[in-house]
Amino acid sequence: MAFDRAIRGTALSKRLARLTSVVGLALTIVLATSGVAQASVFWVLSDASAGDPATAGSVSSATAAGGSIRNNLATVTDESPLAVDREHMYYRSSDTSIGRADLDGANANNNFITGMTNKVRGIAVNDSHVYWTQYVDLSTETDRAVFRLGLAGGVAGAALISDPYSAPSRIAVDGTYIYWVNEPLSNTGIDGRESVSRARLDGSDKIDIYVDPWGGAGQGGQTMYSIAVAGNRLFIGYFGGNITVSTMGGPAPLASANFATLEASQVVNALGMGADSTHLYYSNESPLSSIGRARLDGSAPPEPSFIPTGNGSNIRPWGGVAVEPPPLPVPTTAQTPANNCVTAPKKISTNRTYRLMKAKCKTNLGKSIKASGSYRGTIRGDMAYFRIYKNRKGETMLKMYGTPIKLRLKWASAASGSTPGYRKIKNYRT
């Protein structure tokens, strides 16, 4: 065990020796604060006249107030999904890969995640993972799945969810769950299945029909397409129709109510949606060609032309929109040892044993504290100077041997969110 390492030297004079003992697809709207001057909304524009679908899309942004439009931040595929975190945008760079770039478009890596076996349909991101969906087409039952990979990127591994209800498409995440739209398949053994599904972030506790195709809101023949989550509200955009809202917390399947309607010219094909703490943002294709906005609580009529974009014909918002998470809060509570579990000796002598920590020592925020030691002195052959270990009670102990040394002890924990880790250092001379 790491706690039971004896520190031994070799015959090297006056050399420092140290040993540490370690006791959505389509429009995903994004409010961004990193890489741009102000919080911004991001969306994908697609060019219907482009000859190559692989380069027919681009990412644009504007301030959350609707001004300072910036175009061509990144080149993406036609109808690309889009997600953002506090530093980066994530997009479909080819049918079977996900790219990443800074929020201002710099440092683009179009092979950030590779190895997908079929077309990426939706992308979402949280503080630890990128999530995405894939399926072949709506007439193929096989190779439908939900995936995730850490923020370092790399090659896609095994599916997180390999048995979705139907064809998994647009996707959203919150602090506990993944939500995704299942588009209906045709000419397969499971034709007509359509819903929003939900599972925990680790893929467990899957509910196939969390919201049914119309949720009581009377969407007729419209098809579920985009999705966004904000607090206890789940928003669903229907291709060719309305946006609905469901209040979460009750038993599945959830009921839905109309939130923005085609009949009132409030929405036209919301292929992507995203939300901040006050508003839902959504794309409108022609004839509106705009980014719309509506208050989450419905207290004011939607603003369907909140940000005019595209040219009203072949270039229109036809892809992802996303809202960046709010900045991390400024730490208000420093991490400290819970129950005074760090027991730093006042002084240390040779040939003595000291307790450094009580058993299962953690901070007030639940982070484990580990003790380590390093020394400076003349190393005299194959000789033990000190040892850090755990006794049978689980206490972290320090055993000093007979050679006088200068000893530095350190107690440290990992950070907790935006709160830095606990750190304590003491120097001794034995």
VMD Tcl script that draws the C-alpha trace (Angstrom):
set ca {
  {0.00 0.00 0.00}
  {1.02 3.61 -0.61}
  {0.70 4.23 3.09}
  {3.20 1.52 3.87}
  {6.10 2.79 1.81}
  {9.43 3.24 3.50}
  {11.47 6.10 2.11}
  {14.95 4.93 1.36}
  {17.90 6.75 -0.08}
  {21.01 5.86 -2.00}
  {24.51 7.23 -1.49}
  {23.92 10.56 -3.22}
  {25.25 13.53 -1.31}
  {23.22 16.72 -0.87}
  {20.58 15.78 -3.40}
  {16.91 16.65 -3.00}
  {14.90 13.49 -2.48}
  {11.14 13.51 -2.46}
  {8.55 10.84 -2.05}
  {4.87 11.51 -1.86}
  {2.74 9.02 -0.02}
  {-0.74 9.40 -1.28}
  {-2.91 8.71 2.00}
  {-29.29 18.57 -29.00}
  {-29.08 18.24 -32.26}
  {-30.53 20.76 -34.47}
  {-30.63 24.18 -32.87}
  {-29.10 24.12 -29.43}
  {-29.11 27.66 -28.10}
  {-26.14 28.72 -26.03}
  {-25.59 31.72 -23.81}
  {-21.83 32.07 -23.73}
  {-19.57 34.15 -21.54}
  {-16.16 32.71 -22.42}
  {-14.27 33.64 -25.57}
  {-16.68 36.44 -26.50}
  {-17.16 39.85 -24.98}
  {-20.69 39.30 -23.69}
  {-23.07 36.42 -23.04}
  {-24.11 35.16 -26.46}
  {-26.59 33.01 -28.30}
  {-25.13 30.56 -30.86}
  {-26.88 28.89 -33.77}
  {-26.21 26.96 -36.97}
  {-26.98 28.44 -40.38}
  {-27.37 26.00 -43.28}
  {-27.04 26.87 -46.98}
  {-29.59 24.96 -49.05}
  {-27.74 25.93 -52.24}
  {-24.40 24.43 -51.16}
  {-23.25 21.46 -53.18}
  {-21.49 19.67 -50.32}
  {-23.59 18.94 -47.19}
  {-20.36 18.44 -45.24}
  {-19.54 22.16 -45.53}
  {-23.05 23.59 -45.91}
  {-23.33 24.81 -42.32}
  {-21.70 27.49 -40.21}
  {-21.99 28.75 -36.63}
  {-23.16 32.27 -35.85}
  {-23.59 34.15 -32.58}
  {-25.14 37.28 -31.16}
  {-25.30 38.86 -27.74}
  {-28.12 37.72 -25.50}
  {-29.68 41.13 -26.14}
  {-29.87 40.20 -29.83}
  {-27.11 42.45 -31.20}
  {-23.57 42.15 -32.59}
  {-24.18 39.20 -34.89}
  {-21.01 37.31 -35.78}
  {-21.07 34.79 -38.65}
  {-18.80 31.97 -39.82}
  {-17.33 31.13 -36.41}
  {-16.97 27.48 -37.47}
  {-17.72 25.36 -40.53}
  {-20.07 22.47 -39.74}
  {-22.23 19.96 -41.58}
  {-25.67 20.81 -42.88}
  {-28.25 20.71 -40.06}
  {-25.46 20.20 -37.50}
  {-26.37 19.83 -33.84}
  {-24.66 22.29 -31.52}
  {-23.79 22.36 -27.82}
  {-21.63 24.63 -25.70}
  {-20.08 24.74 -22.27}
  {-18.26 27.62 -20.60}
  {-15.28 27.42 -22.97}
  {-16.14 25.49 -26.14}
  {-18.69 24.77 -28.84}
  {-19.30 21.19 -30.00}
  {-20.69 20.40 -33.45}
  {-20.95 17.68 -36.09}
  {-17.86 18.07 -38.25}
  {-18.70 15.03 -40.42}
  {-21.49 12.47 -40.27}
  {-19.44 10.32 -37.88}
  {-17.33 12.81 -35.90}
  {-17.77 15.67 -33.44}
  {-15.64 18.80 -33.62}
  {-14.81 21.29 -30.91}
  {-13.70 24.92 -31.04}
  {-13.35 27.85 -28.67}
  {-16.44 30.02 -28.41}
  {-14.86 32.59 -30.72}
  {-14.16 29.87 -33.30}
  {-10.44 29.59 -32.58}
  {-8.53 26.32 -32.04}
  {-10.98 24.19 -34.01}
  {-10.44 20.42 -33.78}
  {-12.73 18.68 -36.23}
  {-11.69 15.25 -34.95}
  {-12.35 15.89 -31.26}
  {-14.48 12.72 -31.04}
  {-14.24 10.07 -33.75}
  {-15.11 6.41 -34.25}
  {-18.89 6.69 -34.48}
  {-20.48 3.91 -36.52}
  {-23.34 6.05 -37.80}
  {-24.56 9.61 -38.20}
  {-24.48 11.88 -35.15}
  {-28.00 13.24 -34.62}
  {-27.83 15.22 -31.38}
  {-25.13 16.63 -29.05}
  {-25.28 17.83 -25.44}
  {-22.58 18.63 -22.89}
  {-22.26 19.06 -19.12}
  {-19.32 19.63 -16.77}
  {-17.91 16.13 -17.25}
  {-19.09 14.56 -20.53}
  {-20.17 15.08 -24.10}
  {-23.36 13.14 -24.93}
  {-24.59 12.29 -28.42}
  {-27.07 10.12 -30.29}
  {-26.79 8.19 -33.53}
  {-28.92 6.20 -35.93}
  {-28.63 5.14 -39.59}
  {-31.92 6.38 -41.06}
  {-35.60 6.11 -40.28}
  {-36.00 2.83 -42.15}
  {-33.23 0.95 -40.31}
  {-33.81 -0.59 -36.90}
  {-30.19 -1.43 -36.03}
  {-27.30 0.65 -34.66}
  {-29.44 3.11 -32.68}
  {-27.76 4.33 -29.49}
  {-26.91 7.07 -26.97}
  {-23.23 7.66 -26.14}
  {-21.05 9.74 -23.86}
  {-17.33 10.50 -23.58}
  {-15.23 12.62 -21.21}
  {-14.32 16.21 -22.03}
  {-10.83 15.17 -23.16}
  {-12.42 13.73 -26.31}
  {-11.00 10.74 -28.18}
  {-12.53 7.67 -29.82}
  {-16.13 6.66 -29.14}
  {-16.48 3.53 -27.03}
  {-19.40 1.30 -26.24}
  {-22.89 2.82 -26.21}
  {-24.22 4.21 -22.94}
  {-27.75 3.18 -23.99}
  {-27.91 0.58 -26.75}
  {-31.65 -0.13 -26.68}
  {-33.49 3.19 -27.20}
  {-37.23 3.15 -27.78}
  {-36.86 4.21 -31.42}
  {-34.43 6.42 -33.39}
  {-32.69 8.69 -30.82}
  {-32.21 12.20 -32.13}
  {-32.01 15.59 -30.36}
  {-30.69 15.39 -26.81}
  {-30.48 17.54 -23.67}
  {-29.03 17.09 -20.18}
  {-29.47 18.62 -16.75}
  {-27.72 17.87 -13.47}
  {-29.37 14.45 -13.08}
  {-30.83 13.16 -16.33}
  {-30.44 12.76 -20.09}
  {-33.49 13.51 -22.26}
  {-33.76 12.63 -25.93}
  {-36.31 12.62 -28.73}
  {-37.15 9.29 -30.37}
  {-38.12 9.80 -34.00}
  {-40.57 7.24 -35.46}
  {-39.13 4.49 -37.67}
  {-40.89 3.08 -40.73}
  {-40.65 -0.27 -42.53}
  {-39.13 -1.90 -39.44}
  {-40.30 -4.19 -36.66}
  {-40.91 -1.21 -34.34}
  {-42.64 1.22 -36.69}
  {-44.31 4.33 -35.35}
  {-42.63 4.54 -31.95}
  {-42.22 8.19 -30.98}
  {-41.54 9.75 -27.59}
  {-39.17 11.64 -25.36}
  {-37.13 9.26 -23.20}
  {-35.26 9.93 -19.98}
  {-32.39 8.18 -18.18}
  {-29.91 9.03 -15.48}
  {-26.59 10.49 -16.62}
  {-24.98 7.06 -16.26}
  {-27.64 5.50 -18.52}
  {-29.56 3.76 -15.74}
  {-33.30 3.97 -14.91}
  {-34.38 4.50 -18.53}
  {-38.00 5.54 -19.12}
  {-38.91 4.96 -22.78}
  {-42.07 7.09 -22.82}
  {-41.33 10.02 -20.52}
  {-43.45 12.26 -22.77}
  {-45.73 10.65 -25.38}
  {-45.97 12.02 -28.95}
  {-48.63 14.63 -28.21}
  {-48.90 14.70 -24.44}
  {-52.50 15.79 -24.61}
  {-51.62 19.01 -26.42}
  {-53.21 17.99 -29.72}
  {-50.24 18.18 -32.13}
  {-52.01 16.27 -34.88}
  {-49.61 14.70 -37.39}
  {-46.59 16.75 -36.31}
  {-43.38 14.93 -35.36}
  {-41.26 15.50 -32.26}
  {-37.95 17.06 -33.29}
  {-36.06 19.26 -30.79}
  {-35.79 19.37 -27.01}
  {-34.61 21.70 -24.23}
  {-34.69 21.51 -20.45}
  {-34.84 24.37 -17.94}
  {-35.46 23.77 -14.25}
  {-38.56 21.57 -13.99}
  {-39.76 22.40 -17.51}
  {-39.19 20.23 -20.58}
  {-39.76 21.87 -23.97}
  {-40.40 19.88 -27.17}
  {-40.35 21.31 -30.68}
  {-42.51 19.61 -33.34}
  {-41.40 19.59 -36.98}
  {-43.94 21.56 -38.97}
  {-45.72 22.71 -35.86}
  {-45.71 23.93 -32.30}
  {-43.52 23.97 -29.20}
  {-44.96 22.29 -26.12}
  {-43.97 22.40 -22.45}
  {-44.24 19.68 -19.81}
  {-43.80 20.21 -16.08}
  {-41.55 17.52 -14.64}
  {-41.92 15.88 -11.26}
  {-45.03 13.82 -11.79}
  {-45.42 10.24 -13.06}
  {-44.61 9.40 -16.67}
  {-45.85 9.95 -19.28}
  {-45.97 13.68 -18.63}
  {-48.78 15.89 -19.89}
  {-47.96 18.71 -22.31}
  {-49.38 22.14 -23.10}
  {-48.82 24.35 -26.13}
  {-46.14 26.97 -25.52}
  {-45.65 28.58 -28.94}
  {-47.84 27.81 -31.96}
  {-47.50 27.76 -35.73}
  {-51.05 29.07 -36.12}
  {-50.13 32.28 -34.30}
  {-46.91 32.65 -36.38}
  {-44.87 32.26 -33.20}
  {-42.71 29.39 -34.49}
  {-41.77 27.77 -37.83}
  {-39.98 24.41 -37.53}
  {-38.00 24.77 -34.30}
  {-35.16 22.43 -35.31}
  {-33.19 23.41 -32.24}
  {-33.87 24.89 -28.81}
  {-32.02 25.85 -25.67}
  {-32.76 27.71 -22.47}
  {-31.16 29.89 -19.83}
  {-32.69 30.75 -16.47}
  {-35.35 33.07 -17.94}
  {-35.89 32.35 -21.65}
  {-36.30 29.60 -24.22}
  {-34.49 30.29 -27.52}
  {-35.47 28.49 -30.71}
  {-34.81 28.53 -34.44}
  {-37.32 29.50 -37.11}
  {-36.78 28.66 -40.75}
  {-38.28 30.54 -43.70}
  {-40.25 32.70 -43.95}
  {-39.20 33.96 -40.48}
  {-35.48 32.97 -40.74}
  {-34.81 33.99 -37.18}
  {-33.96 33.02 -33.65}
  {-37.05 33.32 -31.51}
  {-37.25 33.89 -27.78}
  {-39.95 33.33 -25.15}
  {-40.05 33.64 -21.37}
  {-39.94 30.24 -19.67}
  {-42.99 30.99 -17.55}
  {-45.05 32.14 -20.53}
  {-45.65 35.51 -18.90}
  {-45.21 37.38 -22.19}
  {-45.94 36.54 -25.85}
  {-43.04 34.87 -27.73}
  {-40.71 37.07 -29.81}
  {-40.43 34.97 -32.99}
  {-38.04 37.37 -34.77}
  {-35.85 38.16 -31.77}
  {-32.68 37.81 -33.89}
  {-33.18 38.03 -37.67}
  {-30.65 35.76 -39.39}
  {-29.97 34.16 -42.77}
  {-31.21 35.64 -46.04}
  {-34.81 34.47 -45.92}
  {-34.35 31.82 -48.61}
  {-31.49 29.34 -49.05}
  {-29.46 30.46 -45.98}
  {-31.53 29.93 -42.87}
  {-31.23 28.69 -39.28}
  {-31.39 24.94 -39.81}
  {-29.31 23.28 -37.14}
  {-28.22 23.63 -33.55}
  {-28.83 26.36 -30.92}
  {-27.41 26.28 -27.32}
  {-27.13 28.21 -24.00}
  {-23.91 28.13 -22.00}
  {-24.19 27.26 -18.30}
  {-23.92 30.23 -15.94}
  {-20.47 31.09 -14.59}
  {-19.35 29.06 -11.62}
  {-20.20 30.81 -8.35}
  {-17.48 32.56 -6.43}
  {-16.47 30.27 -3.56}
  {-18.08 31.33 -0.32}
  {-16.93 28.46 1.90}
  {-13.33 27.34 2.21}
  {-12.70 23.62 2.60}
  {-11.64 22.67 6.11}
  {-11.05 19.30 7.81}
  {-14.32 17.91 9.13}
  {-14.34 17.06 12.85}
  {-10.77 18.37 13.19}
  {-9.58 15.18 11.51}
  {-6.16 16.59 10.54}
  {-3.87 16.24 13.56}
  {-0.64 17.95 12.60}
  {2.12 17.37 15.20}
  {3.51 20.47 16.90}
  {7.03 19.08 16.60}
  {8.64 15.87 15.41}
  {11.54 13.89 16.83}
  {13.45 10.87 15.56}
  {12.41 7.35 16.56}
  {8.84 8.42 17.32}
  {5.38 7.73 15.82}
  {2.77 10.44 15.29}
  {-0.84 10.53 14.13}
  {-1.36 12.76 11.06}
  {-5.11 12.20 10.48}
  {-8.08 10.47 12.00}
  {-9.71 7.63 10.05}
  {-11.68 8.56 6.91}
  {-10.59 12.18 7.09}
  {-12.62 14.45 4.79}
  {-13.31 18.14 4.32}
  {-16.53 19.91 5.22}
  {-17.49 19.48 1.54}
  {-16.95 15.73 1.58}
  {-13.59 15.56 -0.22}
  {-11.04 13.03 1.05}
  {-7.86 14.46 2.54}
  {-4.54 12.77 1.80}
  {-1.22 13.21 3.59}
  {2.21 13.14 2.00}
  {5.76 13.87 3.07}
  {9.06 14.96 1.53}
  {12.47 15.61 2.99}
  {15.76 17.33 2.31}
  {18.96 16.10 3.75}
  {22.04 13.96 3.28}
  {21.10 10.49 2.09}
  {23.12 7.79 3.70}
  {22.93 4.57 1.75}
  {19.94 2.25 1.84}
  {18.38 3.84 4.92}
  {14.78 4.49 5.91}
  {14.05 8.01 7.17}
  {10.26 8.06 7.67}
  {7.12 6.17 6.71}
  {3.48 7.24 6.27}
  {0.94 4.45 6.68}
  {-2.50 3.56 8.01}
  {-2.92 1.64 11.22}
  {-5.64 -0.90 11.96}
  {-8.03 1.87 13.03}
  {-7.63 3.55 9.65}
  {-5.69 6.47 11.12}
  {-2.89 7.96 9.04}
  {0.37 7.64 10.94}
  {3.93 8.93 10.60}
  {6.84 6.74 11.74}
  {10.17 8.56 12.15}
  {13.46 6.67 12.13}
  {16.78 7.61 13.68}
  {18.37 9.97 11.15}
  {17.76 13.73 11.65}
  {16.19 15.31 8.55}
  {14.25 18.34 7.38}
  {10.70 17.10 6.80}
  {7.81 18.74 4.97}
  {4.31 17.35 5.53}
  {1.37 18.23 3.32}
  {-2.35 17.59 3.71}
  {-4.48 18.13 0.58}
  {-7.88 17.43 -0.95}
  {-9.42 17.85 -4.40}
  {-11.43 20.93 -5.30}
  {-15.21 20.85 -4.98}
  {-16.75 22.65 -7.94}
  {-15.41 26.19 -7.80}
  {-14.16 25.81 -4.21}
  {-10.41 25.14 -4.12}
  {-9.10 22.06 -2.37}
  {-7.96 22.07 1.24}
  {-4.19 22.45 1.63}
  {-1.96 22.57 4.69}
  {1.85 22.44 4.75}
  {4.13 22.24 7.78}
  {7.93 22.08 7.89}
  {9.82 20.26 10.64}
  {13.40 19.68 11.65}
  {13.94 16.43 13.59}
}
mol new
graphics top color blue
foreach p $ca { graphics top sphere $p radius 0.5 }
foreach p [lrange $ca 0 end-1] q [lrange $ca 1 end] { graphics top cylinder $p $q radius 0.2 }
display resetview
